[in-house]
Amino acid sequence: MKEILKFLSNLGVDTRFISIFDEQIFINNLKFSRFSRRREELFQARYTKWDVIRSKVFQKMCIRASRVLSKSLKPGDTISILKGTDCADRLLYLILEPYRRKYGIKIIYEEDVELTKSDSFASSQTLDREVAQIIKQIFNGERIHLTTLKNKGEVIYPLINIPDSWIEIWARDNHFLCSATSIDKKSEELLKFLEPYIPDVMENMVKSAFYLSK
């Protein structure tokens, strides 16, 4: 890893805006990374087995996640994540990986969510999952309460503004062998019914829930 990072830096690539995993480089921000096609050619001439992935949807997800992480992370933090097979779990790691270089964080895998070794736990909760919980609370006649307002300071939610549809597109385009996020059927049916009538229905539902939770 150190050799790869050093070579990329020597080429002029800003490694704070790329993610590295399993002989693959994912560009988080094309402009800031300065990972031009010419630099990609020079890199792959030396590291022939490596792939450089230029995914627009991945860059969109990284931008949304950065808005959460810029407020949630502190330099040198130790962040725990669960090592799962869900596509959202893989995305979570890839989004956090460059923050090792941005903020000097350390990422460790936990068997459960108990915060015994880290400063905080990074959840793979997505926008769809959060909305599904809101709908479930409404159907059950419960007080609406956002997941993100629980355990504040102990749990961070980098994927909370990212819809599952984006994750599915990204996983499919890159032929990842990971399972898709699933939400309960009632929530899924209601969202499908509302989407044609309410623009950005999930984002607006979370905003309303946040207002009611305060």
C-alpha positions as CSV (number, residue, x, y, z in Angstrom):
1,M,0.0,0.0,0.0
2,K,2.7,2.5,0.9
3,E,4.5,1.8,-2.3
4,I,1.3,2.4,-4.3
5,L,0.6,5.6,-2.5
6,K,4.1,6.9,-2.9
7,F,4.1,6.2,-6.7
8,L,0.7,7.9,-7.1
9,S,1.9,10.9,-5.2
10,N,5.0,11.1,-7.4
11,L,2.7,11.1,-10.4
12,G,0.9,14.1,-9.0
13,V,-2.2,12.2,-7.8
14,D,-3.8,13.5,-4.6
15,T,-4.4,10.3,-2.7
16,R,-6.8,11.9,-0.2
17,F,-9.4,11.7,-3.0
18,I,-9.1,8.1,-4.0
19,S,-10.1,4.8,-2.3
20,I,-7.9,1.7,-2.5
21,F,-9.1,-1.8,-2.0
22,D,-8.1,-5.2,-3.4
23,E,-5.9,-4.0,-6.3
24,Q,-8.6,-1.4,-7.3
25,I,-8.5,2.3,-7.1
26,F,-11.8,4.2,-6.9
27,I,-11.8,7.9,-7.7
28,N,-13.8,9.9,-5.2
29,N,-13.4,13.3,-6.8
30,L,-11.9,13.5,-10.2
31,K,-11.1,17.2,-10.1
32,F,-9.4,17.1,-6.6
33,S,-7.6,13.8,-7.1
34,R,-6.0,15.1,-10.4
35,F,-6.1,11.5,-11.6
36,S,-5.9,12.2,-15.3
37,R,-6.0,9.6,-18.1
38,R,-2.4,10.2,-18.7
39,R,-1.5,9.5,-15.1
40,E,-3.7,6.4,-15.2
41,E,-1.8,5.1,-18.2
42,L,1.5,5.7,-16.4
43,F,0.2,4.0,-13.2
44,Q,-1.1,0.9,-15.1
45,A,2.0,0.6,-17.1
46,R,3.8,-0.3,-13.9
47,Y,0.9,-1.9,-12.0
48,T,-0.7,-4.0,-14.7
49,K,-3.0,-6.0,-12.5
50,W,-4.6,-2.9,-10.9
51,D,-7.9,-1.3,-12.1
52,V,-8.8,2.4,-11.9
53,I,-12.5,2.9,-11.6
54,R,-14.1,6.1,-12.7
55,S,-17.6,5.9,-11.5
56,K,-19.8,9.0,-11.5
57,V,-22.3,7.5,-9.1
58,F,-19.5,6.6,-6.7
59,Q,-18.2,10.2,-6.8
60,K,-21.8,11.5,-6.1
61,M,-22.0,9.2,-3.1
62,C,-18.6,10.3,-1.8
63,I,-19.7,13.9,-2.0
64,R,-22.9,13.3,0.0
65,A,-21.0,11.2,2.6
66,S,-18.3,14.0,3.0
67,R,-21.0,16.4,4.3
68,V,-21.6,14.0,7.2
69,L,-18.0,13.0,7.8
70,S,-16.6,16.6,7.8
71,K,-18.8,17.2,10.9
72,S,-18.4,13.8,12.5
73,L,-14.7,12.9,12.3
74,K,-11.8,14.3,14.2
75,P,-8.1,13.9,13.2
76,G,-6.7,10.7,14.6
77,D,-10.0,9.1,15.4
78,T,-10.3,5.3,15.6
79,I,-13.5,4.2,13.7
80,S,-15.1,0.8,14.1
81,I,-17.1,-0.8,11.3
82,L,-18.7,-4.2,10.9
83,K,-17.3,-6.5,8.2
84,G,-20.4,-7.6,6.3
85,T,-21.3,-8.8,2.9
86,D,-23.9,-6.1,2.2
87,C,-23.1,-3.7,-0.7
88,A,-23.6,-0.8,1.8
89,D,-20.9,-2.3,4.1
90,R,-18.4,-2.4,1.2
91,L,-19.3,1.1,0.2
92,L,-18.9,2.3,3.8
93,Y,-15.3,1.1,3.9
94,L,-14.4,2.6,0.5
95,I,-15.8,6.0,1.6
96,L,-13.9,5.9,4.9
97,E,-10.6,4.6,3.5
98,P,-9.2,7.9,2.1
99,Y,-9.9,9.5,5.5
100,R,-6.9,7.6,6.7
101,R,-4.9,10.1,4.7
102,K,-7.2,13.1,5.0
103,Y,-7.6,12.9,8.8
104,G,-5.2,10.2,9.9
105,I,-8.1,8.0,11.1
106,K,-7.7,4.3,11.9
107,I,-10.3,1.8,10.8
108,I,-10.9,-1.4,12.7
109,Y,-13.4,-4.2,12.3
110,E,-15.7,-5.2,15.2
111,E,-17.7,-8.4,15.8
112,D,-20.6,-6.3,17.1
113,V,-21.5,-2.6,17.6
114,E,-20.1,-2.4,21.2
115,L,-17.7,0.6,21.2
116,T,-14.9,-1.0,23.2
117,K,-11.9,-0.1,21.0
118,S,-12.8,3.0,19.1
119,D,-13.9,6.6,19.3
120,S,-17.0,5.9,17.3
121,F,-18.8,3.3,15.2
122,A,-19.6,3.9,11.5
123,S,-23.1,2.6,10.6
124,S,-24.0,1.5,7.1
125,Q,-27.5,2.9,7.6
126,T,-28.7,4.3,4.2
127,L,-31.4,6.8,3.3
128,D,-33.9,4.0,2.4
129,R,-33.4,2.2,5.7
130,E,-33.9,5.4,7.7
131,V,-37.1,6.2,5.8
132,A,-38.3,2.7,6.2
133,Q,-37.9,3.1,10.0
134,I,-39.8,6.3,9.9
135,I,-42.7,4.7,8.0
136,K,-42.7,1.8,10.4
137,Q,-43.0,4.1,13.4
138,I,-45.9,5.9,11.7
139,F,-47.7,2.6,11.0
140,N,-47.2,1.5,14.6
141,G,-48.4,4.8,16.0
142,E,-45.0,5.5,17.6
143,R,-43.3,8.8,18.2
144,I,-41.1,9.6,15.2
145,H,-37.4,9.5,16.1
146,L,-34.5,9.4,13.7
147,T,-31.8,6.8,14.1
148,T,-29.2,9.5,13.5
149,L,-30.3,11.3,16.7
150,K,-29.6,8.3,18.8
151,N,-26.1,7.7,20.4
152,K,-25.0,11.0,19.2
153,G,-21.2,11.3,19.2
154,E,-20.8,7.5,19.4
155,V,-22.3,6.5,16.0
156,I,-21.7,8.2,12.7
157,Y,-23.8,7.7,9.6
158,P,-21.8,8.4,6.4
159,L,-24.4,6.8,4.1
160,I,-27.5,8.4,5.6
161,N,-28.0,10.7,2.6
162,I,-27.3,8.0,0.0
163,P,-30.3,6.1,-1.6
164,D,-30.0,2.4,-2.1
165,S,-30.7,2.8,-5.9
166,W,-27.3,4.5,-6.2
167,I,-25.6,1.7,-4.3
168,E,-27.3,-0.9,-6.5
169,I,-26.2,0.9,-9.7
170,W,-22.6,1.1,-8.5
171,A,-22.5,-2.5,-7.4
172,R,-24.0,-3.7,-10.6
173,D,-21.7,-1.6,-12.9
174,N,-18.7,-3.0,-11.1
175,H,-19.9,-6.6,-10.9
176,F,-19.6,-6.7,-7.1
177,L,-20.6,-10.0,-5.4
178,C,-22.5,-8.4,-2.5
179,S,-26.0,-8.5,-1.2
180,A,-28.4,-5.7,-1.7
181,T,-30.0,-3.6,1.0
182,S,-33.5,-4.7,1.8
183,I,-36.3,-2.8,3.6
184,D,-39.7,-4.1,4.7
185,K,-42.4,-4.5,2.0
186,K,-44.9,-2.0,3.4
187,S,-42.4,0.8,3.4
188,E,-41.2,-0.1,-0.1
189,E,-44.8,-0.1,-1.5
190,L,-45.6,3.2,0.1
191,L,-42.4,4.9,-1.3
192,K,-43.1,3.6,-4.8
193,F,-46.6,5.0,-4.5
194,L,-45.4,8.5,-3.3
195,E,-42.4,8.9,-5.6
196,P,-44.3,10.0,-8.7
197,Y,-46.2,12.7,-6.7
198,I,-43.5,14.0,-4.3
199,P,-40.1,15.1,-5.6
200,D,-37.2,13.8,-3.4
201,V,-39.8,12.1,-1.2
202,M,-37.2,10.2,1.0
203,E,-35.0,13.3,1.6
204,N,-38.1,15.4,2.5
205,M,-39.4,12.7,4.8
206,V,-36.2,12.7,6.7
207,K,-36.2,16.5,6.9
208,S,-39.8,16.4,8.3
209,A,-38.9,13.7,10.8
210,F,-35.9,15.7,12.0
211,Y,-38.1,18.8,12.5
212,L,-40.7,16.7,14.5
213,S,-37.9,15.0,16.5
214,K,-36.5,18.3,17.8
